[in-house]
């Protein structure tokens, strides 16, 4: 059974940094991409960053230059380094893995950025 468990969220002042991690257990065959999404109160879930099988990356405009997505294929982990945090980054952050068998999601980790 596949499980994705996020960690690293918390409360941070604006301008600070947090590093989110997503630990993957179980076997996922033929991963196409891994990503981080977030959902703020009253808003739809949005894709924040994604890394493809070929290591190409995508970032939503609002986080470009501040967030960095990375993966460790040996440890089966996905990370999101978040620098220069802003109050508008406050949301629940979810990791996602897309494979030929479907999408897998973690339970989410709360990130709160105070002004």
Long-range contacts (C-beta under 8 A, 24 or more apart in sequence): 1-26, 2-26, 2-27, 2-28, 2-97, 2-104, 4-95, 4-96, 4-97, 4-104, 4-105, 4-106, 4-107, 5-106, 5-107, 6-93, 6-94, 6-95, 6-106, 6-107, 6-108, 6-109, 7-109, 8-109, 9-93, 9-109, 9-110, 9-111, 10-110, 10-111, 10-112, 11-112, 11-113, 11-114, 12-85, 12-111, 12-112, 12-113, 12-114, 13-85, 13-113, 13-114, 14-85, 14-86, 14-87, 14-113, 14-114, 14-115, 15-84, 15-85, 16-85, 16-113, 17-81, 17-82, 17-83, 17-84, 17-85, 18-82, 18-85, 18-111, 19-79, 19-80, 19-81, 19-82, 20-79, 20-80, 20-82, 20-93, 20-95, 20-109, 20-111, 21-77, 21-78, 21-79, 22-77, 22-78, 22-79, 22-95, 22-106, 23-76, 23-77, 24-76, 24-77, 24-78, 24-97, 25-76, 28-97, 28-99, 28-101, 28-104, 29-99, 29-100, 29-101, 30-99, 30-100, 30-101, 31-97, 31-98, 31-99, 32-98, 32-99, 32-100, 33-97, 33-98, 34-69, 34-71, 34-78, 34-95, 34-96, 34-97, 34-98, 35-69, 35-95, 35-96, 35-97, 35-98, 36-69, 36-78, 36-80, 36-93, 36-94, 36-95, 36-96, 37-93, 37-94, 37-95, 37-96, 38-89, 38-91, 38-92, 38-93, 38-94, 38-111, 39-91, 39-92, 39-94, 39-108, 40-88, 40-90, 40-91, 40-92, 43-91, 45-94, 48-80, 48-93, 49-80, 51-78, 62-88, 63-89, 82-111, 85-111, 85-113, 86-113, 87-113, 87-114, 87-115, 88-113, 89-113
